[in-house]
Amino acid sequence: MDNLRSSAFLCVCLCLSLPALAGVTATDAWVRGTVPAQDSTGAFLTLQSTDAAKVVSVRSPLAHSAEIHSSAMDNGVMRMRSMENLALPAGKSVELRPGGHHIMLMGLARPLVAGDTVPLALVIEDAAGKRTTLEVAAQVRALGR
């Protein structure tokens, strides 16, 4: 019985000493459809993390490159800027939406039409610097939506 208790105690201690990776979930993922000559578009979703974390990069097999962007008015003109990372505060939803933070997909391999699915891979870094990849399937919505 003492050996069983010692083993259980050791297991609990080992589990408690491992750094926890932020649990990040993605909901309502979608991508704006394109017209035939268009080679870039935006991807939008809501992220929530159980622990403080950040999105440090994004990729998609359907785009040559993908970046996290912010949009803001600058002297009456809406401007987009690339961001190094996107903070995910613990327990709070972070909405990536048109006119705000979003993922820019550039160098599209083909036009994206309503009903398509775009795979996204978001690289998440927790407070300890450990990285993991969150795979998301984003539905393409018609251009006017």
Helices and strands as residue ranges (DSSP letters): H 2-17, E 24-32, E 40-49, E 53-59, E 63-74, E 77-83, E 86-88, E 93-96, E 102-108, E 117-126, E 131-141
